[in-house]
């Protein structure tokens, strides 16, 4: 009895001593597991007689933050398992789901300091952080980068300035890649927001290669949103002007001249919410002398761009995806560009249950004709596919949800494997368990 009392007393004393140190410390994040049956979600798979695969994946993200007045330090960790049963006693990303586990697979996403400058509107984020562009994720969404970003306000204008070192390679300052950002947002009236943005990418990673080159991309654009009766209309546009300049004598440079735009309407419809949107990414038929599509974050590092606003499951990647973040319509589409339309409707069925239906259509804007750039065969056409999807989600308790998802896509002739063979249609069925804390 006495021993048990002493143990309890020790625990209480430790907790009491630790309490001041834990004050202002937060832990939040989510655990997510998904079980799939699909012929497309294991990769950008198209063709004839593609086998179905069944697998389970999971992700745990945890953000630790310690905050005082006007200052906060953050560490953001992630652990993924691409497939239950995949590997054990291993070192690497997204592995460790096999019997025995015990793998080294913890990833650092963010480690940064945030602080607000006293007596000003300025706040700074310094270190390894996540940043997004103003274009719905098409250029960058939650992209992890090391840099310094500052936000400020001069009513009625807010602004953001940033600098990030994307790559610093073997030769300091000679073969690096750097990103610059400047944005200003203006609200001239209630429910009206206007934004002007300028990004610049300096990429010298190939300056020391066997065929040396350097790339400069200037990216001006704007975004806007306003209320129109029961609807909120939003949109954006950006243009890219740049060049990949080959430094060796006799090499041919190529120009980058692309643009992208989106227009979207969100509205209340009866007891639910609906959206209708269209996206256009420019394209060209020659990827050697001139690039008429756009360069986005994922062209520099995997996962930097995630254009998930269409809320589709197959044609474009979904924002809820974990490791199987697969969309058949890749951003830029190999220089061809694309046009995409999407719509969706979601509704709360009762206090615990919500449902959603959606649809989308995509087609390429150009087909390749230059054989030196990997020409599309003459039997391929611009139509990429039409998708329908639906899901229901049940809230088990606070923060914990279980959902069932299904999607089917009729693939167009863009994905034909041969002149006499059509690509199999794609499907995705999955169950989802998610706990947000």
C-alpha positions as CSV (number, residue, x, y, z in Angstrom):
1,X,0.0,0.0,0.0
2,X,2.8,2.4,1.0
3,X,4.7,1.5,-2.2
4,X,1.7,2.3,-4.4
5,X,1.2,5.6,-2.6
6,X,4.9,6.6,-3.1
7,X,4.6,5.8,-6.8
8,X,1.5,7.9,-7.2
9,X,3.1,10.7,-5.3
10,X,6.2,10.6,-7.6
11,X,4.0,10.7,-10.7
12,X,2.1,13.7,-9.3
13,X,5.3,15.6,-8.5
14,X,6.8,15.0,-11.9
15,X,3.6,16.2,-13.6
16,X,3.6,19.3,-11.4
17,X,7.2,20.1,-12.2
18,X,6.7,19.6,-15.9
19,X,3.5,21.7,-16.1
20,X,5.3,25.1,-16.4
21,X,7.6,23.8,-19.1
22,X,4.6,22.5,-21.1
23,X,2.7,25.7,-20.9
24,X,2.1,27.1,-24.3
25,X,3.1,23.9,-26.0
26,X,0.7,22.4,-28.5
27,X,0.6,19.1,-30.4
28,X,-1.7,18.7,-33.4
29,X,-1.9,16.8,-36.6
30,X,-3.7,13.7,-37.9
31,X,-3.6,10.0,-38.5
32,X,-5.1,8.7,-41.7
33,X,-5.4,5.2,-43.1
34,X,-6.9,4.2,-46.5
35,X,-7.7,0.8,-47.9
36,X,-7.8,0.7,-51.8
37,X,-9.1,-1.5,-54.5
38,X,-8.1,0.2,-57.8
39,X,-6.5,-0.2,-61.2
40,X,-5.0,3.3,-61.2
41,X,-4.1,4.4,-57.7
42,X,-0.8,2.5,-57.5
43,X,0.7,4.8,-60.2
44,X,-0.3,6.8,-63.3
45,X,-1.4,3.5,-64.9
46,X,-3.2,3.4,-68.2
47,X,-3.4,0.7,-70.9
48,X,-5.1,-2.6,-71.6
49,X,-5.8,-5.3,-69.0
50,X,-4.3,-3.3,-66.1
51,X,-4.7,-5.5,-63.0
52,X,-6.5,-4.4,-59.9
53,X,-4.6,-4.1,-56.7
54,X,-5.7,-4.0,-53.1
55,X,-3.6,-2.4,-50.4
56,X,-3.7,-0.2,-47.3
57,X,-1.6,2.9,-46.7
58,X,-1.3,5.2,-43.7
59,X,0.1,8.5,-42.6
60,X,0.8,10.2,-39.3
61,X,1.6,13.9,-39.1
62,X,2.4,15.6,-35.9
63,X,3.2,19.3,-35.4
64,X,4.9,20.4,-32.1
65,X,4.9,24.1,-31.3
66,X,6.1,26.1,-28.3
67,X,4.7,29.6,-28.2
68,X,5.1,32.7,-26.1
69,X,3.7,36.2,-26.8
70,X,4.6,37.1,-30.4
71,X,7.0,34.2,-30.9
72,X,6.6,30.5,-31.7
73,X,8.9,27.7,-32.7
74,X,7.5,24.8,-34.7
75,X,8.6,21.3,-35.6
76,X,6.5,19.2,-38.0
77,X,7.1,15.5,-38.4
78,X,5.7,12.9,-40.7
79,X,5.7,9.1,-40.9
80,X,4.2,7.3,-43.9
81,X,3.7,3.6,-44.8
82,X,3.1,3.3,-48.5
83,X,1.6,-0.2,-48.1
84,X,0.9,-2.3,-45.1
85,X,3.3,-5.3,-45.3
86,X,5.8,-3.5,-47.6
87,X,9.1,-3.8,-45.7
88,X,10.8,-4.1,-42.3
89,X,14.1,-3.3,-40.6
90,X,14.7,-0.8,-43.5
91,X,15.9,2.8,-43.9
92,X,14.0,5.0,-46.2
93,X,10.8,7.0,-46.8
94,X,7.4,5.5,-46.7
95,X,8.5,2.0,-45.6
96,X,8.2,-0.1,-42.5
97,X,4.8,-1.7,-42.7
98,X,5.9,-5.4,-42.7
99,X,5.9,-7.8,-39.8
100,X,8.6,-6.7,-37.4
101,X,8.5,-3.1,-38.6
102,X,11.3,-1.4,-36.7
103,X,12.3,0.8,-39.6
104,X,14.0,4.2,-39.8
105,X,11.4,6.3,-41.6
106,X,10.6,9.5,-39.7
107,X,10.6,12.6,-41.9
108,X,11.1,16.2,-41.0
109,X,8.8,18.5,-42.9
110,X,9.1,21.8,-41.1
111,X,11.4,23.3,-38.5
112,X,11.0,27.1,-38.2
113,X,10.7,30.2,-36.0
114,X,7.7,32.5,-36.3
115,X,7.7,35.9,-34.6
116,X,5.8,39.2,-34.8
117,X,7.9,42.4,-34.7
118,X,6.6,44.5,-31.8
119,X,4.6,47.7,-32.6
120,X,4.3,46.8,-36.3
121,X,2.1,44.6,-38.5
122,X,5.1,42.5,-39.6
123,X,5.5,38.9,-38.8
124,X,8.4,36.7,-40.0
125,X,8.7,32.9,-40.6
126,X,12.3,31.8,-40.7
127,X,13.5,28.3,-41.5
128,X,12.2,25.1,-43.1
129,X,8.5,25.9,-43.7
130,X,5.5,25.1,-45.9
131,X,4.4,27.8,-48.4
132,X,1.6,27.9,-51.0
133,X,1.1,30.1,-54.1
134,X,-2.1,32.1,-54.9
135,X,-3.2,29.7,-57.7
136,X,-5.1,27.0,-56.0
137,X,-2.1,24.7,-55.6
138,X,-1.3,24.5,-59.3
139,X,2.1,26.1,-58.8
140,X,2.7,25.2,-55.2
141,X,0.6,23.9,-52.3
142,X,2.1,23.3,-48.9
143,X,5.5,23.1,-50.5
144,X,8.3,22.6,-47.9
145,X,11.2,25.0,-48.4
146,X,13.9,26.7,-46.4
147,X,13.7,30.5,-46.5
148,X,12.4,33.7,-45.0
149,X,8.9,35.0,-45.5
150,X,7.3,38.1,-44.1
151,X,3.7,39.3,-43.9
152,X,2.5,42.8,-43.3
153,X,-0.5,45.0,-43.5
154,X,-1.2,48.6,-44.6
155,X,-5.0,48.9,-44.6
156,X,-6.7,48.0,-46.9
157,X,-3.7,46.1,-48.3
158,X,-1.9,43.0,-47.0
159,X,1.3,41.8,-48.5
160,X,3.7,38.8,-48.4
161,X,7.4,38.8,-49.4
162,X,9.6,35.8,-49.5
163,X,12.9,34.3,-50.4
164,X,13.7,30.5,-50.4
165,X,16.7,28.5,-51.3
166,X,15.3,25.5,-53.1
167,X,18.6,23.8,-53.9
168,X,22.2,24.5,-52.9
169,X,24.4,21.9,-54.6
170,X,28.1,21.0,-54.7
171,X,29.5,24.4,-55.8
172,X,28.3,27.2,-53.6
173,X,26.4,29.9,-55.4
174,X,27.2,28.4,-58.8
175,X,24.7,25.6,-59.1
176,X,21.8,26.5,-56.8
177,X,18.1,27.3,-57.3
178,X,16.4,30.2,-55.6
179,X,12.8,31.3,-55.4
180,X,11.5,34.9,-54.8
181,X,7.9,35.9,-54.1
182,X,6.0,39.2,-53.8
183,X,2.2,39.4,-53.3
184,X,-0.2,42.2,-52.4
185,X,-3.9,41.7,-51.6
186,X,-6.4,44.6,-51.8
187,X,-10.0,44.7,-50.4
188,X,-11.7,47.7,-51.9
189,X,-15.1,46.6,-50.5
190,X,-16.7,44.0,-48.4
191,X,-16.6,40.5,-50.0
192,X,-14.2,41.8,-52.7
193,X,-10.6,40.7,-52.8
194,X,-8.0,41.5,-55.4
195,X,-4.4,40.2,-55.6
196,X,-1.3,41.0,-57.6
197,X,1.6,38.6,-57.5
198,X,5.1,38.2,-58.9
199,X,7.2,35.1,-58.5
200,X,10.8,34.6,-59.9
201,X,12.7,31.3,-60.2
202,X,16.5,31.3,-60.7
203,X,17.7,27.8,-61.5
204,X,21.4,27.3,-62.0
205,X,21.6,23.6,-61.1
206,X,22.8,22.7,-64.6
207,X,25.5,25.3,-64.8
208,X,28.2,22.8,-63.9
209,X,26.7,19.9,-66.0
210,X,28.3,18.4,-69.1
211,X,25.8,20.5,-71.1
212,X,25.6,23.6,-68.9
213,X,22.5,25.7,-68.8
214,X,20.7,28.2,-66.6
215,X,17.0,28.9,-66.3
216,X,15.2,32.1,-65.4
217,X,11.4,32.2,-65.1
218,X,9.3,35.4,-64.4
219,X,5.8,34.7,-63.2
220,X,3.4,37.7,-62.9
221,X,-0.3,37.0,-62.2
222,X,-3.4,38.1,-60.3
223,X,-6.2,36.5,-58.2
224,X,-9.6,37.8,-57.3
225,X,-12.8,36.8,-55.5
226,X,-16.2,38.5,-55.0
227,X,-19.7,37.8,-53.8
228,X,-22.4,37.6,-56.5
229,X,-25.8,36.9,-54.8
230,X,-25.7,33.5,-53.2
231,X,-22.5,32.6,-55.0
232,X,-18.8,33.4,-54.4
233,X,-16.9,33.8,-57.7
234,X,-13.1,33.4,-57.6
235,X,-10.4,33.1,-60.2
236,X,-6.8,33.6,-61.0
237,X,-4.4,34.0,-63.9
238,X,-0.6,33.8,-64.3
239,X,1.8,34.1,-67.1
240,X,5.3,32.7,-67.3
241,X,8.1,34.2,-69.4
242,X,11.6,32.8,-69.3
243,X,14.3,30.9,-71.0
244,X,16.5,27.9,-70.5
245,X,19.8,29.3,-71.7
246,X,22.3,26.7,-72.8
247,X,25.8,27.9,-72.2
248,X,27.8,25.6,-74.5
249,X,28.6,26.8,-78.0
250,X,26.2,25.5,-80.7
251,X,23.4,24.6,-78.2
252,X,19.8,25.7,-78.8
253,X,18.0,27.6,-76.1
254,X,14.3,27.3,-75.6
255,X,11.8,29.9,-74.5
256,X,9.2,29.4,-71.7
257,X,6.0,31.1,-72.7
258,X,3.0,29.6,-70.9
259,X,0.0,30.7,-68.9
260,X,-2.8,29.2,-66.8
261,X,-6.2,30.4,-65.5
262,X,-9.1,29.3,-63.3
263,X,-12.6,30.5,-62.8
264,X,-14.8,29.0,-60.1
265,X,-18.2,29.6,-58.5
266,X,-19.2,28.3,-55.0
267,X,-22.8,28.6,-54.0
268,X,-25.4,27.4,-51.5
269,X,-27.9,25.1,-53.2
270,X,-30.8,24.0,-51.0
271,X,-29.4,22.3,-47.9
272,X,-26.0,21.8,-49.5
273,X,-23.1,23.5,-51.2
274,X,-22.1,23.2,-54.9
275,X,-19.2,24.4,-57.0
276,X,-18.6,24.7,-60.7
277,X,-15.1,25.4,-62.1
278,X,-12.9,25.4,-65.2
279,X,-9.1,25.4,-65.5
280,X,-7.0,26.1,-68.6
281,X,-3.3,25.4,-68.8
282,X,-1.6,26.4,-72.1
283,X,0.2,24.0,-74.3
284,X,2.3,23.6,-77.4
285,X,3.2,20.9,-79.9
286,X,7.0,21.3,-79.6
287,X,8.9,20.8,-76.3
288,X,12.4,21.3,-77.7
289,X,12.5,24.9,-79.1
290,X,9.7,26.5,-77.1
291,X,7.8,25.5,-74.0
292,X,4.3,26.9,-74.2
293,X,3.0,25.2,-71.1
294,X,3.8,26.2,-67.5
295,X,6.6,25.1,-65.2
296,X,5.3,24.5,-61.6
297,X,6.8,23.4,-58.3
298,X,6.7,19.7,-59.1
299,X,9.0,20.3,-62.1
300,X,11.7,21.2,-59.5
301,X,10.8,18.7,-56.7
302,X,8.2,16.0,-56.4
303,X,5.1,16.9,-54.5
304,X,5.5,20.7,-54.5
305,X,2.3,21.3,-56.6
306,X,-1.0,19.7,-55.8
307,X,-3.9,21.0,-57.8
308,X,-6.7,19.5,-55.8
309,X,-9.4,22.2,-56.1
310,X,-11.4,20.1,-58.7
311,X,-11.9,17.5,-55.9
312,X,-11.6,14.6,-58.3
313,X,-10.1,11.2,-57.5
314,X,-8.6,9.9,-60.8
315,X,-8.2,12.7,-63.4
316,X,-6.3,14.9,-61.0
317,X,-4.8,14.1,-57.6
318,X,-7.0,14.7,-54.5
319,X,-5.9,16.9,-51.6
320,X,-6.7,14.0,-49.2
321,X,-4.2,11.6,-50.9
322,X,-1.3,10.2,-49.0
323,X,1.4,8.2,-50.9
324,X,-0.8,7.2,-53.8
325,X,-1.3,10.8,-54.9
326,X,-2.0,10.0,-58.5
327,X,-3.7,12.1,-61.2
328,X,-3.8,11.0,-64.8
329,X,-3.8,14.7,-65.9
330,X,-0.3,15.9,-64.9
331,X,0.3,19.6,-64.5
332,X,1.5,20.9,-67.8
333,X,0.7,17.5,-69.4
334,X,4.2,17.1,-70.9
335,X,4.0,20.5,-72.5
336,X,0.6,19.9,-74.2
337,X,-1.5,21.7,-71.5
338,X,-5.1,20.8,-70.8
339,X,-8.6,22.1,-70.3
340,X,-10.5,20.8,-67.3
341,X,-14.1,21.2,-66.0
342,X,-15.3,20.0,-62.7
343,X,-18.4,20.3,-60.5
344,X,-19.5,18.9,-57.2
345,X,-22.3,19.0,-54.6
346,X,-22.0,18.2,-50.9
347,X,-24.7,18.0,-48.2
348,X,-25.0,17.1,-44.6
349,X,-27.4,14.2,-44.4
350,X,-27.8,14.3,-40.6
351,X,-25.7,15.2,-37.5
352,X,-23.2,12.5,-38.2
353,X,-23.3,11.8,-41.9
354,X,-22.3,13.9,-44.9
355,X,-22.2,13.0,-48.6
356,X,-20.7,14.4,-51.8
357,X,-21.0,13.7,-55.6
358,X,-18.7,15.1,-58.3
359,X,-17.8,15.0,-61.9
360,X,-15.0,16.2,-64.2
361,X,-13.9,16.2,-67.8
362,X,-10.4,16.9,-69.2
363,X,-8.8,17.2,-72.7
364,X,-5.3,18.1,-73.9
365,X,-5.0,21.5,-75.6
366,X,-2.2,20.3,-78.0
367,X,-0.7,17.1,-79.3
368,X,3.1,16.7,-79.9
369,X,4.3,16.7,-83.4
370,X,8.1,16.9,-83.1
371,X,9.6,13.4,-83.1
372,X,12.6,14.6,-81.2
373,X,10.4,15.5,-78.3
374,X,8.6,12.2,-78.1
375,X,5.8,12.7,-80.6
376,X,2.3,11.5,-79.9
377,X,1.1,8.8,-82.3
378,X,-1.5,9.8,-84.9
379,X,-4.1,7.6,-83.3
380,X,-4.0,9.5,-80.1
381,X,-6.5,12.3,-79.6
382,X,-7.1,15.2,-77.3
383,X,-9.9,13.7,-75.2
384,X,-8.4,12.5,-71.8
385,X,-11.5,11.3,-69.9
386,X,-14.7,11.9,-67.9
387,X,-14.9,11.1,-64.2
388,X,-17.7,10.6,-61.8
389,X,-17.2,10.2,-58.0
390,X,-19.1,10.0,-54.7
391,X,-18.4,9.6,-51.0
392,X,-20.1,9.4,-47.7
393,X,-18.4,10.2,-44.3
394,X,-19.6,9.3,-40.9
395,X,-18.4,11.1,-37.8
396,X,-17.7,8.5,-35.1
397,X,-16.7,11.0,-32.5
398,X,-15.0,14.4,-32.2
399,X,-12.1,14.4,-34.7
400,X,-12.6,10.8,-35.9
401,X,-14.3,10.1,-39.2
402,X,-14.9,7.0,-41.4
403,X,-15.7,7.4,-45.1
404,X,-16.4,5.3,-48.2
405,X,-15.3,6.6,-51.6
406,X,-15.8,5.6,-55.2
407,X,-14.7,7.0,-58.5
408,X,-14.9,5.8,-62.2
409,X,-13.3,7.4,-65.3
410,X,-14.1,6.7,-68.9
411,X,-10.7,7.3,-70.5
412,X,-10.4,9.0,-73.9
413,X,-8.2,8.3,-76.9
414,X,-5.4,10.4,-75.4
415,X,-4.5,7.2,-73.4
416,X,-4.9,4.7,-76.2
417,X,-2.0,2.2,-76.0
418,X,-2.2,1.4,-79.8
419,X,-4.2,2.2,-82.9
420,X,-6.4,-0.9,-82.4
421,X,-6.7,-0.9,-78.6
422,X,-8.5,1.4,-76.2
423,X,-7.3,2.0,-72.7
424,X,-9.1,0.3,-69.9
425,X,-11.4,2.6,-67.9
426,X,-10.1,3.5,-64.5
427,X,-11.7,3.0,-61.1
428,X,-10.9,3.7,-57.5
429,X,-12.7,2.3,-54.4
430,X,-11.4,3.1,-51.0
431,X,-12.3,3.3,-47.3
432,X,-10.8,6.1,-45.2
433,X,-10.3,6.4,-41.4
434,X,-9.1,9.8,-40.3
435,X,-8.4,11.2,-36.8
436,X,-7.6,14.9,-36.5
437,X,-6.2,16.2,-33.2
